[in-house]
Amino acid sequence: MAAGGDAARALSPAGEQAVDRLGAHLAGLGWRPVRVLTSPLLRAQQTAERVLGAAHLTLEPEVMAELATAPGPDELLAAIAARGIDGVHVLLVGHQPLLGDTVGWCCGGPAPPLTPGQLVRVTFDGPPGHATGALRLAIRPDHL
């Protein structure tokens, strides 16, 4: 384990390659998030920076502690709303089980089995909340 424990663990070389492939794939789809929120853990910040770079985007990731510390989906969504984010395309880079639980909660079902580096797209007709979203896309970088 790296000095500093799990919070300081870097993205592995295989993870870097997978995220680079994902970013290149997303660039080809015309992917354009408006904001990027990332956990303060090193590997999440590295993931955000690499996927943006591979997609040729110049957005600056914003560190959001709740992506590592929120006790559940409702609290995570409240923290996102408190940042004034409403109705825009946002990339969240965080960890399991919180992100999977949040996707399941928003879509009104169980948490989907997410893998490291996987991107899912959830859309909402109104404000994000319990059972208000629909899972529209799931891309695993190891399948690219």
Z-matrix of the N, CA and C atoms (Angstrom, degrees):
N
C 1 1.460
C 2 1.527 1 108.62
N 3 1.315 2 116.47 1 141.22
C 4 1.457 3 121.69 2 -179.43
C 5 1.524 4 110.39 3 -67.28
N 6 1.354 5 115.70 4 154.03
C 7 1.455 6 119.21 5 173.26
C 8 1.529 7 106.99 6 -58.23
N 9 1.307 8 116.61 7 135.89
C 10 1.462 9 119.54 8 -176.56
C 11 1.508 10 112.36 9 96.91
N 12 1.343 11 116.72 10 -1.12
C 13 1.464 12 120.90 11 175.95
C 14 1.517 13 113.58 12 70.93
N 15 1.328 14 114.65 13 -156.52
C 16 1.457 15 121.22 14 -174.81
C 17 1.527 16 112.38 15 -60.01
N 18 1.324 17 117.50 16 -34.53
C 19 1.466 18 120.56 17 -178.20
C 20 1.528 19 111.92 18 -62.80
N 21 1.332 20 117.06 19 -27.26
C 22 1.463 21 120.95 20 -178.41
C 23 1.522 22 113.12 21 -99.14
N 24 1.331 23 117.18 22 4.10
C 25 1.472 24 119.68 23 -178.93
C 26 1.524 25 109.38 24 -70.30
N 27 1.328 26 114.99 25 125.95
C 28 1.466 27 121.52 26 -178.08
C 29 1.522 28 110.88 27 -81.63
N 30 1.289 29 114.99 28 160.91
C 31 1.453 30 122.63 29 173.09
C 32 1.528 31 107.78 30 -64.40
N 33 1.307 32 117.30 31 134.32
C 34 1.468 33 120.97 32 -178.97
C 35 1.536 34 110.23 33 -72.25
N 36 1.329 35 117.72 34 161.15
C 37 1.477 36 119.47 35 175.31
C 38 1.533 37 111.83 36 -56.55
N 39 1.317 38 117.98 37 -40.18
C 40 1.473 39 120.07 38 177.22
C 41 1.524 40 110.19 39 -64.80
N 42 1.331 41 117.29 40 -38.57
C 43 1.462 42 121.48 41 176.96
C 44 1.516 43 111.78 42 -64.29
N 45 1.330 44 116.18 43 -41.11
C 46 1.463 45 120.24 44 177.41
C 47 1.528 46 110.72 45 -59.50
N 48 1.329 47 116.83 46 -46.74
C 49 1.468 48 120.84 47 -179.82
C 50 1.529 49 111.13 48 -63.01
N 51 1.329 50 116.51 49 -41.93
C 52 1.466 51 120.25 50 -179.17
C 53 1.526 52 110.90 51 -64.36
N 54 1.322 53 116.82 52 -43.74
C 55 1.466 54 120.46 53 -179.56
C 56 1.526 55 110.59 54 -68.12
N 57 1.321 56 117.34 55 -36.65
C 58 1.469 57 119.89 56 175.91
C 59 1.534 58 110.56 57 -62.03
N 60 1.336 59 117.15 58 -42.93
C 61 1.478 60 120.37 59 177.53
C 62 1.527 61 110.33 60 -62.74
N 63 1.315 62 116.49 61 -42.00
C 64 1.467 63 120.53 62 179.28
C 65 1.520 64 110.42 63 -61.80
N 66 1.328 65 117.35 64 -47.50
C 67 1.462 66 120.38 65 179.55
C 68 1.514 67 112.67 66 -60.02
N 69 1.325 68 117.30 67 -42.11
C 70 1.470 69 120.96 68 178.22
C 71 1.526 70 110.49 69 -64.09
N 72 1.328 71 116.72 70 -40.58
C 73 1.463 72 121.11 71 178.05
C 74 1.533 73 110.40 72 -63.49
N 75 1.321 74 116.39 73 -44.43
C 76 1.465 75 120.64 74 -179.91
C 77 1.522 76 111.52 75 -64.41
N 78 1.335 77 117.50 76 -35.91
C 79 1.464 78 120.63 77 177.13
C 80 1.517 79 110.01 78 -59.87
N 81 1.332 80 116.33 79 -40.83
C 82 1.461 81 120.71 80 178.57
C 83 1.517 82 113.52 81 -66.37
N 84 1.333 83 116.93 82 -22.46
C 85 1.468 84 121.34 83 177.70
C 86 1.523 85 112.38 84 -87.83
N 87 1.334 86 116.76 85 -3.68
C 88 1.466 87 119.98 86 -177.58
C 89 1.520 88 112.78 87 77.72
N 90 1.313 89 117.37 88 24.36
C 91 1.459 90 124.01 89 -178.47
C 92 1.517 91 110.62 90 -62.97
N 93 1.340 92 117.03 91 128.12
C 94 1.460 93 121.04 92 -177.25
C 95 1.535 94 110.96 93 -146.01
N 96 1.335 95 117.65 94 80.60
C 97 1.467 96 117.47 95 175.33
C 98 1.529 97 109.95 96 -66.62
N 99 1.317 98 116.15 97 154.73
C 100 1.458 99 121.84 98 178.91
C 101 1.530 100 110.61 99 -91.73
N 102 1.339 101 115.51 100 -33.36
C 103 1.468 102 121.34 101 178.73
C 104 1.515 103 108.96 102 -138.21
N 105 1.332 104 115.43 103 153.94
C 106 1.463 105 122.43 104 178.14
C 107 1.523 106 107.73 105 -130.39
N 108 1.332 107 115.44 106 121.36
C 109 1.458 108 121.81 107 177.56
C 110 1.518 109 108.11 108 -114.07
N 111 1.328 110 116.39 109 132.74
C 112 1.455 111 120.68 110 -177.65
C 113 1.523 112 111.28 111 -131.46
N 114 1.301 113 114.38 112 148.80
C 115 1.458 114 121.73 113 172.37
C 116 1.527 115 108.43 114 -60.86
N 117 1.329 116 117.57 115 156.11
C 118 1.464 117 119.33 116 176.19
C 119 1.525 118 113.99 117 -74.90
N 120 1.326 119 118.88 118 -8.17
C 121 1.457 120 120.37 119 179.42
C 122 1.525 121 109.75 120 -67.35
N 123 1.320 122 116.12 121 139.37
C 124 1.466 123 122.06 122 -173.53
C 125 1.517 124 112.79 123 -52.66
N 126 1.330 125 118.76 124 -48.56
C 127 1.465 126 120.16 125 -175.36
C 128 1.532 127 111.92 126 -64.27
N 129 1.326 128 117.95 127 -30.96
C 130 1.465 129 120.23 128 176.89
C 131 1.527 130 110.21 129 -69.19
N 132 1.320 131 116.68 130 -43.18
C 133 1.464 132 119.90 131 178.15
C 134 1.526 133 110.76 132 -63.39
N 135 1.335 134 116.76 133 -40.85
C 136 1.461 135 120.16 134 177.39
C 137 1.527 136 110.79 135 -64.39
N 138 1.321 137 117.34 136 -39.36
C 139 1.468 138 121.22 137 178.37
C 140 1.521 139 110.06 138 -60.97
N 141 1.323 140 116.89 139 -47.72
C 142 1.473 141 120.60 140 -179.51
C 143 1.526 142 110.37 141 -59.67
N 144 1.323 143 116.80 142 -47.60
C 145 1.466 144 120.24 143 -178.41
C 146 1.528 145 111.79 144 -62.97
N 147 1.328 146 117.41 145 -41.49
C 148 1.470 147 120.74 146 -177.73
C 149 1.526 148 111.75 147 -70.41
N 150 1.319 149 117.71 148 -43.84
C 151 1.467 150 119.13 149 -178.92
C 152 1.522 151 109.95 150 -65.42
N 153 1.324 152 117.86 151 -38.37
C 154 1.465 153 120.67 152 177.12
C 155 1.528 154 110.88 153 -65.87
N 156 1.327 155 116.76 154 -43.26
C 157 1.457 156 120.24 155 178.93
C 158 1.518 157 112.30 156 -62.66
N 159 1.333 158 116.58 157 -44.84
C 160 1.464 159 120.33 158 -179.72
C 161 1.524 160 111.79 159 -67.45
N 162 1.340 161 116.67 160 -24.76
C 163 1.468 162 120.95 161 178.14
C 164 1.532 163 111.33 162 -91.25
N 165 1.334 164 116.85 163 2.38
C 166 1.466 165 123.60 164 178.70
C 167 1.528 166 112.21 165 61.45
N 168 1.336 167 115.41 166 41.37
C 169 1.463 168 120.98 167 177.88
C 170 1.519 169 109.43 168 -111.70
N 171 1.322 170 117.20 169 146.39
C 172 1.463 171 121.70 170 -176.43
C 173 1.522 172 113.02 171 -108.50
N 174 1.308 173 118.16 172 20.01
C 175 1.462 174 120.97 173 177.46
C 176 1.523 175 110.72 174 -64.78
N 177 1.317 176 115.92 175 148.75
C 178 1.464 177 121.65 176 177.07
C 179 1.528 178 108.15 177 -99.69
N 180 1.341 179 118.02 178 117.54
C 181 1.464 180 119.81 179 177.68
C 182 1.532 181 111.27 180 -62.38
N 183 1.326 182 115.23 181 140.58
C 184 1.461 183 122.26 182 178.01
C 185 1.529 184 108.04 183 -105.74
N 186 1.316 185 117.00 184 125.19
C 187 1.465 186 120.85 185 178.31
C 188 1.528 187 108.66 186 -75.22
N 189 1.329 188 114.78 187 131.34
C 190 1.466 189 121.48 188 180.00
C 191 1.530 190 108.15 189 -131.85
N 192 1.312 191 116.56 190 106.95
C 193 1.468 192 122.02 191 -175.14
C 194 1.524 193 112.38 192 -54.40
N 195 1.310 194 117.83 193 -35.83
C 196 1.466 195 121.61 194 -176.24
C 197 1.523 196 112.88 195 -62.05
N 198 1.334 197 118.20 196 -20.50
C 199 1.462 198 119.66 197 176.40
C 200 1.523 199 111.68 198 -69.54
N 201 1.327 200 116.87 199 -11.15
C 202 1.465 201 121.25 200 174.38
C 203 1.521 202 112.03 201 -114.92
N 204 1.349 203 117.23 202 -19.29
C 205 1.462 204 119.07 203 -170.13
C 206 1.522 205 115.89 204 -119.96
N 207 1.322 206 118.88 205 -13.25
C 208 1.471 207 119.70 206 -176.75
C 209 1.522 208 109.57 207 -60.03
N 210 1.346 209 117.06 208 135.60
C 211 1.464 210 119.34 209 -179.34
C 212 1.526 211 113.84 210 -73.01
N 213 1.332 212 117.36 211 -14.95
C 214 1.458 213 119.12 212 -179.88
C 215 1.513 214 112.12 213 -172.78
N 216 1.332 215 116.49 214 176.80
C 217 1.465 216 121.83 215 -176.33
C 218 1.523 217 114.75 216 -59.02
N 219 1.325 218 117.81 217 -41.60
C 220 1.457 219 120.63 218 -177.97
C 221 1.528 220 110.82 219 -60.96
N 222 1.325 221 115.90 220 -43.32
C 223 1.460 222 120.51 221 179.28
C 224 1.529 223 111.48 222 -68.37
N 225 1.329 224 117.19 223 -37.12
C 226 1.457 225 119.95 224 177.53
C 227 1.522 226 110.92 225 -64.18
N 228 1.324 227 117.06 226 -45.65
C 229 1.466 228 119.92 227 179.34
C 230 1.519 229 111.71 228 -64.63
N 231 1.331 230 117.70 229 -35.71
C 232 1.466 231 120.71 230 176.92
C 233 1.530 232 110.35 231 -63.90
N 234 1.328 233 117.23 232 -40.08
C 235 1.469 234 120.90 233 178.57
C 236 1.524 235 110.79 234 -66.13
N 237 1.317 236 117.25 235 -37.87
C 238 1.465 237 120.77 236 177.50
C 239 1.530 238 109.69 237 -66.13
N 240 1.315 239 117.05 238 -45.70
C 241 1.467 240 121.47 239 178.90
C 242 1.531 241 111.05 240 -61.23
N 243 1.326 242 117.01 241 -36.12
C 244 1.463 243 120.83 242 179.83
C 245 1.527 244 111.92 243 -64.83
N 246 1.317 245 117.23 244 -19.05
C 247 1.467 246 121.64 245 176.95
C 248 1.532 247 111.58 246 -86.10
N 249 1.321 248 117.02 247 4.67
C 250 1.458 249 120.51 248 178.36
C 251 1.514 250 113.64 249 77.66
N 252 1.311 251 116.40 250 21.40
C 253 1.456 252 120.65 251 -179.35
C 254 1.520 253 108.43 252 -92.43
N 255 1.330 254 115.04 253 117.12
C 256 1.459 255 119.97 254 -178.21
C 257 1.521 256 108.83 255 -151.38
N 258 1.310 257 115.90 256 120.77
C 259 1.452 258 120.56 257 173.84
C 260 1.513 259 115.64 258 71.65
N 261 1.341 260 117.90 259 24.30
C 262 1.456 261 120.21 260 178.25
C 263 1.525 262 109.53 261 -122.87
N 264 1.306 263 115.53 262 163.31
C 265 1.464 264 123.49 263 179.16
C 266 1.529 265 108.17 264 -80.19
N 267 1.329 266 115.89 265 111.63
C 268 1.461 267 121.92 266 -176.17
C 269 1.518 268 109.65 267 -120.55
N 270 1.327 269 116.72 268 137.03
C 271 1.449 270 122.89 269 172.10
C 272 1.519 271 107.60 270 -99.35
N 273 1.335 272 116.48 271 124.92
C 274 1.455 273 122.13 272 174.52
C 275 1.526 274 107.60 273 -107.54
N 276 1.326 275 116.99 274 130.47
C 277 1.455 276 121.43 275 176.81
C 278 1.524 277 106.76 276 -120.81
N 279 1.328 278 114.90 277 111.89
C 280 1.451 279 119.81 278 -176.89
C 281 1.505 280 111.42 279 -148.39
N 282 1.319 281 115.45 280 -141.80
C 283 1.452 282 120.56 281 -168.75
C 284 1.524 283 111.42 282 -139.67
N 285 1.324 284 112.80 283 163.16
C 286 1.449 285 121.06 284 172.43
C 287 1.522 286 108.42 285 -86.99
N 288 1.291 287 119.41 286 148.70
C 289 1.459 288 127.14 287 4.95
C 290 1.527 289 114.47 288 -89.32
N 291 1.358 290 117.89 289 -3.30
C 292 1.465 291 119.94 290 -173.67
C 293 1.525 292 113.36 291 -57.53
N 294 1.337 293 118.80 292 -47.08
C 295 1.465 294 118.87 293 -176.55
C 296 1.520 295 111.72 294 -68.32
N 297 1.321 296 117.90 295 -41.90
C 298 1.466 297 119.92 296 176.83
C 299 1.516 298 111.48 297 -62.02
N 300 1.330 299 116.21 298 -43.53
C 301 1.468 300 120.18 299 177.90
C 302 1.517 301 110.79 300 -61.42
N 303 1.329 302 117.03 301 -38.45
C 304 1.462 303 121.26 302 -179.35
C 305 1.528 304 110.85 303 -67.63
N 306 1.324 305 117.47 304 -42.80
C 307 1.473 306 120.57 305 177.08
C 308 1.529 307 109.87 306 -61.27
N 309 1.318 308 117.58 307 -48.51
C 310 1.460 309 120.72 308 178.75
C 311 1.513 310 112.13 309 -60.00
N 312 1.309 311 117.52 310 -45.13
C 313 1.467 312 122.96 311 -179.15
C 314 1.520 313 110.52 312 -61.92
N 315 1.344 314 116.21 313 -45.96
C 316 1.466 315 120.34 314 -179.01
C 317 1.529 316 112.10 315 -66.93
N 318 1.322 317 116.74 316 -31.00
C 319 1.469 318 120.80 317 -177.37
C 320 1.528 319 112.36 318 -94.75
N 321 1.334 320 117.82 319 0.97
C 322 1.457 321 121.36 320 175.94
C 323 1.509 322 114.79 321 74.99
N 324 1.313 323 117.04 322 26.08
C 325 1.460 324 120.21 323 -179.57
C 326 1.507 325 111.08 324 -141.18
N 327 1.310 326 117.00 325 -169.07
C 328 1.461 327 119.34 326 177.43
C 329 1.531 328 110.73 327 -73.31
N 330 1.317 329 115.46 328 163.28
C 331 1.460 330 120.40 329 177.26
C 332 1.518 331 109.34 330 -64.46
N 333 1.331 332 117.55 331 129.55
C 334 1.474 333 118.91 332 177.43
C 335 1.527 334 109.92 333 -73.04
N 336 1.313 335 117.61 334 154.92
C 337 1.473 336 120.68 335 178.52
C 338 1.526 337 110.31 336 -78.47
N 339 1.318 338 117.41 337 92.80
C 340 1.462 339 121.90 338 -179.09
C 341 1.521 340 110.06 339 -87.76
N 342 1.329 341 115.66 340 144.24
C 343 1.460 342 121.75 341 177.26
C 344 1.530 343 109.12 342 -106.62
N 345 1.332 344 118.81 343 160.66
C 346 1.462 345 120.08 344 177.83
C 347 1.527 346 111.56 345 -56.23
N 348 1.322 347 115.52 346 134.06
C 349 1.456 348 121.13 347 178.58
C 350 1.518 349 114.99 348 80.71
N 351 1.322 350 117.88 349 0.66
C 352 1.469 351 120.32 350 -177.99
C 353 1.517 352 110.28 351 -75.03
N 354 1.315 353 115.69 352 141.10
C 355 1.452 354 122.06 353 175.74
C 356 1.517 355 108.45 354 -108.34
N 357 1.316 356 116.34 355 131.98
C 358 1.460 357 120.88 356 171.70
C 359 1.517 358 107.61 357 -124.79
N 360 1.312 359 114.58 358 147.40
C 361 1.457 360 120.25 359 177.99
C 362 1.513 361 107.83 360 -116.13
N 363 1.322 362 114.77 361 122.77
C 364 1.455 363 121.62 362 176.26
C 365 1.521 364 106.31 363 -117.11
N 366 1.338 365 116.10 364 130.70
C 367 1.462 366 120.22 365 177.80
C 368 1.520 367 109.23 366 -112.29
N 369 1.320 368 114.63 367 154.76
C 370 1.462 369 122.34 368 -177.94
C 371 1.528 370 108.96 369 -133.08
N 372 1.326 371 116.35 370 142.00
C 373 1.466 372 120.56 371 174.24
C 374 1.523 373 111.55 372 -84.15
N 375 1.306 374 116.44 373 -21.33
C 376 1.461 375 122.68 374 178.67
C 377 1.503 376 108.60 375 -141.53
N 378 1.320 377 116.48 376 -152.71
C 379 1.467 378 118.95 377 178.73
C 380 1.527 379 111.65 378 -62.96
N 381 1.333 380 117.83 379 141.33
C 382 1.462 381 119.89 380 176.46
C 383 1.519 382 111.25 381 -61.79
N 384 1.314 383 115.56 382 139.96
C 385 1.455 384 121.78 383 178.86
C 386 1.506 385 109.70 384 -171.95
N 387 1.317 386 115.44 385 -172.02
C 388 1.463 387 120.85 386 -179.01
C 389 1.531 388 110.60 387 -64.34
N 390 1.332 389 115.69 388 124.64
C 391 1.467 390 124.01 389 176.05
C 392 1.529 391 113.23 390 58.81
N 393 1.334 392 117.53 391 29.67
C 394 1.465 393 120.84 392 178.73
C 395 1.522 394 112.79 393 -106.83
N 396 1.329 395 117.41 394 -3.12
C 397 1.453 396 121.03 395 -175.76
C 398 1.512 397 112.77 396 -111.75
N 399 1.312 398 114.10 397 167.19
C 400 1.466 399 121.44 398 176.71
C 401 1.529 400 108.20 399 -132.93
N 402 1.322 401 115.84 400 130.33
C 403 1.461 402 121.42 401 177.08
C 404 1.527 403 107.96 402 -74.92
N 405 1.323 404 116.92 403 118.24
C 406 1.466 405 121.79 404 -174.50
C 407 1.515 406 114.03 405 -107.68
N 408 1.330 407 117.93 406 -23.08
C 409 1.451 408 120.43 407 -174.00
C 410 1.517 409 108.98 408 -157.35
N 411 1.312 410 116.51 409 141.71
C 412 1.459 411 121.94 410 173.30
C 413 1.522 412 107.31 411 -141.04
N 414 1.335 413 116.23 412 121.58
C 415 1.462 414 121.88 413 -178.66
C 416 1.519 415 108.03 414 -125.62
N 417 1.323 416 115.06 415 120.78
C 418 1.460 417 120.76 416 174.38
C 419 1.518 418 108.04 417 -97.59
N 420 1.320 419 117.72 418 125.06
C 421 1.476 420 119.04 419 -177.70
C 422 1.517 421 113.03 420 -62.94
N 423 1.322 422 118.25 421 -25.07
C 424 1.462 423 119.23 422 179.22
C 425 1.533 424 111.69 423 -76.36
N 426 1.317 425 117.80 424 -3.81
C 427 1.460 426 122.52 425 175.80
C 428 1.528 427 112.02 426 -103.16
N 429 1.317 428 117.01 427 2.99
C 430 1.471 429 119.83 428 -179.86
C 431 1.518 430 110.10 429 -93.86
